[in-house]
Amino acid sequence: MEYNFQKYNSTAVDTLNTSYDYRSIMHYSTDAFSVNGLPTIEPLQPNVTIGQHDNLSSIDIQEVRLFYNCLATGVTLPTTTTTTTGNLTNINDFSLLNMLTLISTNELL
């Protein structure tokens, strides 16, 4: 699992010109992969919480929009019939297509 903690320089990572996102749904928690409960990651910024897995952060949403080019005008999606239920901000209930639809129409913000 050590490969999960490799450091990469700025030429190897495409940040899409966004700031570092401690609140990203993809960010590990401070004790991720710990065998003794001690921290495995220490944020450079003091007093910041990292590692939540409930919702997309605002930067997650911004990066998806940038990556899939669905900024102001939205995104063209394949024709499909989709039914969604439950909490609209909980991404566990949605496929990528549903997430992109919500992001492109600002319903996820």
Stockholm file with secondary structure:
# STOCKHOLM 1.0

chainA/1-109         MEYNFQKYNSTAVDTLNTSYDYRSIMHYSTDAFSVNGLPTIEPLQPNVTIGQHDNLSSIDIQEVRLFYNCLATGVTLPTTTTTTTGNLTNINDFSLLNMLTLISTNELL
#=GR chainA/1-109 SS CGGGGCCCCTTTCCCTTCCCCTTCTTCCCTTTTCSSSCCSCCCSSTTCCCCCCSSCCHHHHHHHHHHTTCSTTCCCCCCCCCCCCSCTTCGGGCCHHHHHHHHHTTTTC
#=GC SS_cons         CGGGGCCCCTTTCCCTTCCCCTTCTTCCCTTTTCSSSCCSCCCSSTTCCCCCCSSCCHHHHHHHHHHTTCSTTCCCCCCCCCCCCSCTTCGGGCCHHHHHHHHHTTTTC
//
